[in-house]
């Protein structure tokens, strides 16, 4: 029997960023294999060319070597080298029935975890061992729940098949699309995605979350010509100037009457010195909208601004999609099933079918949900409440671990029921 809290704390101590979850994913593979699951991982579980926002090769390699130093199984992790950190496990039940899938994200965030004594991981000894990286969004809890669910279901006392999807790189909405493109969501009849917290209090559950926005994350790279800023400025072509022109015009884009929209330039960097015309500049942009088509139009306009800003200053510009998501439409039939099953678990004192429609940000599980629905299946995204010590993506973030056991109880009930 898995000790859920101990497992979650182990995962919390060794957080890994998107596509570098080598130690985490290797642990997942080893445990699932030991439970008798058919396990797919590495290049077999994710489409390499469809990965978005992949870290630089030297970053991937450094994380790979760190995982080996920290005890990752060399044979398993070798298949993940280069950022192939997705894991999919499947088990067949004792009788015919639907294929039910559950999705769990594994990655952490580039945040330095609080070292204050009031922060439970610090006080209890499971604060992040990787300075500058922490689990500040409950993905350690999600992964632990997925493994505990696998352990519960290894008796095969259910109908149909269970498929467990352990996804890399949810942060930045980068990893799910590549798993979908590899076919990991094909032939799924029911898909349950979930998140702990998200403003929902302990003891509460929402069977269907609303308010997720479509988004596109873009990286723009401007290339100019370097020159001496004092002696021969006319010989240069300033990449920072072009990027700055684009930034101001991107933020000047009009709001839309068709749907709520968001726009942000979160990174602008470039140049090497005060007396050097900047040859290179880099910019990270995100568009968001409640409507998928509106987000596409917003993205089109951003790309046009980048192109024309570059031409104005005689620069070259390249744009790469480094993340993306679409709106989520949950199937209320599955949401109602989750609420019904939660009613059998004493720790859940309030269960509602639909989360309010306040914007929750974006989620790339949306691609998984869309693929299942396109093939005639049902899918939903659940919010399981928990008291938080600080907001998501905050250095003092932590969950109430008491929620883990009832949450796994709920997932087990969903896996074992066909109604």
MOJOFEN-V739806 format. One record per residue. RES is the residue in one small letter. PHI is phi in whole degrees, -180 to 180 (NA if undefined). OMEGA is omega in degrees with one decimal (NA if undefined). Layout:
res=RES phi=PHI omega=OMEGA
res=RES phi=PHI omega=OMEGA
//
This chain:
res=x phi=NA omega=-178.1
res=x phi=-74 omega=171.5
res=x phi=-85 omega=-172.6
res=x phi=-60 omega=-176.5
res=x phi=-68 omega=178.2
res=x phi=-62 omega=179.4
res=x phi=-65 omega=178.8
res=x phi=-61 omega=-179.0
res=x phi=-70 omega=175.6
res=x phi=-62 omega=178.2
res=x phi=-65 omega=-179.6
res=x phi=-65 omega=-177.4
res=x phi=-68 omega=-175.3
res=x phi=-124 omega=-178.2
res=x phi=-73 omega=-179.8
res=x phi=-139 omega=-179.0
res=x phi=-76 omega=-176.5
res=x phi=-55 omega=-177.9
res=x phi=69 omega=172.3
res=x phi=-119 omega=-176.6
res=x phi=-79 omega=-173.3
res=x phi=-66 omega=-178.6
res=x phi=-66 omega=-179.9
res=x phi=-61 omega=-176.5
res=x phi=-66 omega=177.6
res=x phi=-65 omega=175.9
res=x phi=-63 omega=178.9
res=x phi=-60 omega=179.9
res=x phi=-60 omega=-176.6
res=x phi=-63 omega=-178.8
res=x phi=-69 omega=-178.7
res=x phi=-66 omega=177.4
res=x phi=-62 omega=178.5
res=x phi=-65 omega=179.1
res=x phi=-87 omega=177.9
res=x phi=96 omega=178.8
res=x phi=-78 omega=167.0
res=x phi=-82 omega=-171.5
res=x phi=-113 omega=176.3
res=x phi=-114 omega=179.6
res=x phi=-157 omega=-177.0
res=x phi=67 omega=-176.8
res=x phi=-66 omega=178.9
res=x phi=-78 omega=-173.7
res=x phi=-112 omega=-175.9
res=x phi=-151 omega=-179.9
res=x phi=-82 omega=-173.1
res=x phi=-58 omega=-176.6
res=x phi=-72 omega=-178.6
res=x phi=-97 omega=177.3
res=x phi=-68 omega=-176.4
res=x phi=-114 omega=177.7
res=x phi=64 omega=-179.0
res=x phi=-66 omega=177.6
res=x phi=-61 omega=178.4
res=x phi=-61 omega=-178.0
res=x phi=-54 omega=-179.1
res=x phi=-69 omega=176.4
res=x phi=-70 omega=177.7
res=x phi=-61 omega=-177.0
res=x phi=-68 omega=178.3
res=x phi=-62 omega=178.7
res=x phi=-67 omega=177.6
res=x phi=-62 omega=-179.9
res=x phi=-66 omega=177.0
res=x phi=-62 omega=178.6
res=x phi=-61 omega=177.2
res=x phi=-63 omega=178.9
res=x phi=-63 omega=-176.6
res=x phi=-95 omega=169.2
res=x phi=99 omega=177.5
res=x phi=-64 omega=179.9
res=x phi=-62 omega=-174.6
res=x phi=-60 omega=-177.7
res=x phi=-67 omega=179.8
res=x phi=-71 omega=-172.2
res=x phi=-69 omega=177.8
res=x phi=-58 omega=-179.5
res=x phi=-71 omega=-179.2
res=x phi=-100 omega=-174.6
res=x phi=-55 omega=-178.0
res=x phi=95 omega=175.0
res=x phi=96 omega=178.0
res=x phi=-102 omega=-167.5
res=x phi=-103 omega=176.4
res=x phi=-79 omega=178.2
res=x phi=-136 omega=176.4
res=x phi=-130 omega=179.8
res=x phi=-128 omega=-178.9
res=x phi=-137 omega=178.7
res=x phi=-141 omega=-179.2
res=x phi=-97 omega=-179.9
res=x phi=-80 omega=-173.4
res=x phi=-83 omega=179.1
res=x phi=-147 omega=-177.3
res=x phi=-67 omega=179.2
res=x phi=172 omega=-176.7
res=x phi=-74 omega=170.0
res=x phi=-94 omega=-179.0
res=x phi=-109 omega=-177.0
res=x phi=-115 omega=175.3
res=x phi=-130 omega=-179.3
res=x phi=-111 omega=178.8
res=x phi=-132 omega=177.7
res=x phi=-92 omega=-169.0
res=x phi=-120 omega=-167.3
res=x phi=-86 omega=179.6
res=x phi=-110 omega=-174.7
res=x phi=-124 omega=177.2
res=x phi=-80 omega=-177.7
res=x phi=-130 omega=175.4
res=x phi=-81 omega=-175.1
res=x phi=-72 omega=179.3
res=x phi=-57 omega=175.7
res=x phi=-109 omega=178.9
res=x phi=-72 omega=-177.9
res=x phi=-64 omega=179.9
res=x phi=-75 omega=178.9
res=x phi=-82 omega=-171.7
res=x phi=-55 omega=177.9
res=x phi=-59 omega=176.6
res=x phi=-70 omega=-176.3
res=x phi=-68 omega=-173.6
res=x phi=-103 omega=172.2
res=x phi=91 omega=175.7
res=x phi=-126 omega=173.3
res=x phi=-61 omega=-178.2
res=x phi=-53 omega=174.1
res=x phi=-83 omega=-177.9
res=x phi=-106 omega=-175.6
res=x phi=-60 omega=-178.3
res=x phi=91 omega=177.4
res=x phi=-133 omega=177.4
res=x phi=-154 omega=170.4
res=x phi=-84 omega=-178.3
res=x phi=-114 omega=179.9
res=x phi=-145 omega=172.3
res=x phi=76 omega=179.6
res=x phi=-68 omega=173.2
res=x phi=-63 omega=175.5
res=x phi=-65 omega=179.1
res=x phi=-61 omega=-178.6
res=x phi=-64 omega=177.6
res=x phi=-61 omega=178.2
res=x phi=-63 omega=179.3
res=x phi=-62 omega=179.0
res=x phi=-70 omega=177.5
res=x phi=-66 omega=176.4
res=x phi=-62 omega=178.6
res=x phi=-58 omega=180.0
res=x phi=-64 omega=179.2
res=x phi=-64 omega=-171.4
res=x phi=-90 omega=-177.3
res=x phi=-67 omega=175.2
res=x phi=-74 omega=177.1
res=x phi=64 omega=179.5
res=x phi=-88 omega=177.0
res=x phi=-155 omega=179.8
res=x phi=-98 omega=176.9
res=x phi=84 omega=179.8
res=x phi=-127 omega=171.3
res=x phi=-114 omega=176.9
res=x phi=-123 omega=-178.0
res=x phi=-110 omega=-175.9
res=x phi=-110 omega=177.3
res=x phi=-102 omega=-168.7
res=x phi=-100 omega=171.1
res=x phi=-84 omega=163.9
res=x phi=54 omega=170.4
res=x phi=-73 omega=178.4
res=x phi=-62 omega=-172.0
res=x phi=83 omega=179.6
res=x phi=44 omega=-169.4
res=x phi=-123 omega=-166.4
res=x phi=-99 omega=-172.9
res=x phi=-66 omega=-177.4
res=x phi=-55 omega=-177.9
res=x phi=-70 omega=175.3
res=x phi=-71 omega=176.3
res=x phi=-62 omega=-178.9
res=x phi=-64 omega=177.6
res=x phi=-82 omega=178.2
res=x phi=93 omega=-175.8
res=x phi=-72 omega=176.9
res=x phi=-106 omega=179.5
res=x phi=-72 omega=177.1
res=x phi=61 omega=172.8
res=x phi=-100 omega=179.9
res=x phi=-90 omega=-179.2
res=x phi=-139 omega=179.3
res=x phi=-126 omega=175.3
res=x phi=-114 omega=171.2
res=x phi=-110 omega=-175.1
res=x phi=-155 omega=171.9
res=x phi=-149 omega=173.9
res=x phi=-86 omega=173.6
res=x phi=89 omega=178.1
res=x phi=54 omega=175.1
res=x phi=81 omega=179.5
res=x phi=-97 omega=-174.9
res=x phi=-73 omega=177.9
res=x phi=-58 omega=179.7
res=x phi=87 omega=-179.0
res=x phi=-109 omega=175.7
res=x phi=-141 omega=173.2
res=x phi=-116 omega=-177.0
res=x phi=-74 omega=-179.1
res=x phi=-145 omega=178.2
res=x phi=-89 omega=175.7
res=x phi=-121 omega=174.0
res=x phi=102 omega=177.3
res=x phi=-72 omega=-175.1
res=x phi=-99 omega=166.9
res=x phi=-69 omega=-179.7
res=x phi=-151 omega=169.8
res=x phi=-133 omega=175.5
res=x phi=-103 omega=-175.4
res=x phi=-124 omega=168.9
res=x phi=-114 omega=178.0
res=x phi=-108 omega=178.1
res=x phi=-121 omega=-179.7
res=x phi=-103 omega=178.6
res=x phi=-125 omega=179.2
res=x phi=-121 omega=-179.9
res=x phi=-131 omega=179.2
res=x phi=-78 omega=176.4
res=x phi=-159 omega=177.4
res=x phi=-74 omega=-174.8
res=x phi=-70 omega=178.4
res=x phi=-100 omega=-173.0
res=x phi=-82 omega=-174.9
res=x phi=-148 omega=-176.7
res=x phi=-62 omega=-178.0
res=x phi=-68 omega=179.1
res=x phi=-81 omega=-176.9
res=x phi=-92 omega=172.5
res=x phi=-133 omega=-166.0
res=x phi=-83 omega=-178.8
res=x phi=-65 omega=178.3
res=x phi=-65 omega=178.6
res=x phi=-65 omega=177.4
res=x phi=-65 omega=179.1
res=x phi=-65 omega=178.9
res=x phi=-66 omega=175.5
res=x phi=-60 omega=178.6
res=x phi=-63 omega=-178.7
res=x phi=-57 omega=-176.8
res=x phi=-64 omega=-178.9
res=x phi=-76 omega=174.8
res=x phi=-63 omega=179.8
res=x phi=-72 omega=176.7
res=x phi=-91 omega=178.6
res=x phi=-59 omega=-178.0
res=x phi=-72 omega=170.2
res=x phi=-72 omega=-177.1
res=x phi=-110 omega=174.7
res=x phi=-83 omega=-175.4
res=x phi=-78 omega=-177.0
res=x phi=-171 omega=173.9
res=x phi=-62 omega=178.8
res=x phi=-134 omega=173.6
res=x phi=-136 omega=175.5
res=x phi=-146 omega=177.9
res=x phi=-157 omega=166.4
res=x phi=-102 omega=-173.5
res=x phi=-96 omega=-179.3
res=x phi=-139 omega=169.1
res=x phi=-142 omega=-177.5
res=x phi=-149 omega=178.3
res=x phi=163 omega=178.7
res=x phi=83 omega=-178.2
res=x phi=-131 omega=-179.1
res=x phi=-172 omega=-176.4
res=x phi=-64 omega=-176.8
res=x phi=-103 omega=-178.7
res=x phi=-125 omega=172.7
res=x phi=-64 omega=-173.7
res=x phi=-68 omega=178.5
res=x phi=-83 omega=-176.8
res=x phi=-129 omega=171.5
res=x phi=-147 omega=-176.3
res=x phi=-135 omega=-176.6
res=x phi=-140 omega=175.5
res=x phi=-114 omega=-175.4
res=x phi=-128 omega=169.2
res=x phi=-132 omega=169.1
res=x phi=-111 omega=174.8
res=x phi=-146 omega=173.3
res=x phi=-160 omega=174.3
res=x phi=-71 omega=-177.9
res=x phi=-119 omega=-176.1
res=x phi=-63 omega=-178.7
res=x phi=-66 omega=178.3
res=x phi=-65 omega=176.8
res=x phi=-64 omega=177.3
res=x phi=-62 omega=178.5
res=x phi=-68 omega=176.6
res=x phi=-62 omega=177.4
res=x phi=-63 omega=178.9
res=x phi=-58 omega=-178.4
res=x phi=-68 omega=176.5
res=x phi=-62 omega=179.3
res=x phi=-61 omega=179.5
res=x phi=-65 omega=178.1
res=x phi=-63 omega=179.2
res=x phi=-61 omega=-179.4
res=x phi=-60 omega=-175.2
res=x phi=-76 omega=174.9
res=x phi=-64 omega=177.9
res=x phi=-65 omega=-179.5
res=x phi=-64 omega=-179.8
res=x phi=-58 omega=-177.1
res=x phi=-105 omega=177.2
res=x phi=57 omega=-179.7
res=x phi=-115 omega=166.7
res=x phi=-100 omega=178.6
res=x phi=-137 omega=174.8
res=x phi=-124 omega=179.6
res=x phi=-127 omega=-179.5
res=x phi=-127 omega=172.8
res=x phi=-78 omega=-178.8
res=x phi=-113 omega=176.9
res=x phi=-180 omega=178.8
res=x phi=-175 omega=176.3
res=x phi=-156 omega=177.8
res=x phi=-125 omega=177.7
res=x phi=-62 omega=179.4
res=x phi=-108 omega=172.5
res=x phi=-116 omega=-177.7
res=x phi=-82 omega=173.2
res=x phi=-86 omega=-173.1
res=x phi=-67 omega=175.9
res=x phi=-62 omega=177.8
res=x phi=-71 omega=178.8
res=x phi=-61 omega=178.8
res=x phi=-66 omega=176.6
res=x phi=-63 omega=179.0
res=x phi=-62 omega=178.7
res=x phi=-65 omega=179.5
res=x phi=-63 omega=-178.6
res=x phi=-69 omega=176.9
res=x phi=-64 omega=178.5
res=x phi=-65 omega=178.0
res=x phi=-90 omega=-176.2
res=x phi=-113 omega=-171.1
res=x phi=-58 omega=-176.7
res=x phi=-67 omega=177.4
res=x phi=-91 omega=-175.8
res=x phi=-99 omega=179.2
res=x phi=-147 omega=179.4
res=x phi=-129 omega=-179.7
res=x phi=-127 omega=-174.9
res=x phi=-72 omega=-170.5
res=x phi=-120 omega=170.4
res=x phi=-72 omega=176.2
res=x phi=-62 omega=-169.6
res=x phi=-91 omega=176.2
res=x phi=-60 omega=-175.8
res=x phi=-60 omega=-178.8
res=x phi=-105 omega=-171.3
res=x phi=97 omega=-176.5
res=x phi=-137 omega=-175.2
res=x phi=-145 omega=-178.3
res=x phi=-82 omega=166.6
res=x phi=-59 omega=177.6
res=x phi=-56 omega=178.5
res=x phi=-67 omega=177.3
res=x phi=-64 omega=-179.7
res=x phi=-62 omega=179.6
res=x phi=-61 omega=-178.4
res=x phi=-63 omega=178.7
res=x phi=-62 omega=-179.1
res=x phi=-67 omega=178.0
res=x phi=-63 omega=-179.1
res=x phi=-95 omega=176.0
res=x phi=92 omega=178.2
res=x phi=-89 omega=179.4
res=x phi=-116 omega=-179.1
res=x phi=-152 omega=174.8
res=x phi=-150 omega=178.9
res=x phi=-124 omega=-174.7
res=x phi=-97 omega=171.3
res=x phi=-114 omega=178.5
res=x phi=-108 omega=-171.7
res=x phi=-70 omega=172.9
res=x phi=-158 omega=174.1
res=x phi=-68 omega=-179.4
res=x phi=-114 omega=177.9
res=x phi=-80 omega=178.6
res=x phi=-162 omega=-178.9
res=x phi=-63 omega=173.0
res=x phi=-55 omega=177.5
res=x phi=66 omega=179.4
res=x phi=-118 omega=-179.2
res=x phi=-59 omega=179.9
res=x phi=-98 omega=-177.7
res=x phi=-64 omega=170.7
res=x phi=-163 omega=179.9
res=x phi=-102 omega=169.5
res=x phi=-84 omega=-173.5
res=x phi=-66 omega=178.4
res=x phi=-63 omega=-178.3
res=x phi=-77 omega=-171.1
res=x phi=-63 omega=-177.3
res=x phi=-62 omega=177.8
res=x phi=-63 omega=177.9
res=x phi=-65 omega=177.4
res=x phi=-67 omega=175.6
res=x phi=-57 omega=178.6
res=x phi=-64 omega=-179.5
res=x phi=-62 omega=178.0
res=x phi=-62 omega=179.2
res=x phi=-62 omega=179.2
res=x phi=-65 omega=179.1
res=x phi=-69 omega=-174.4
res=x phi=-90 omega=-179.3
res=x phi=-99 omega=176.9
res=x phi=-106 omega=-174.5
res=x phi=-99 omega=NA
//
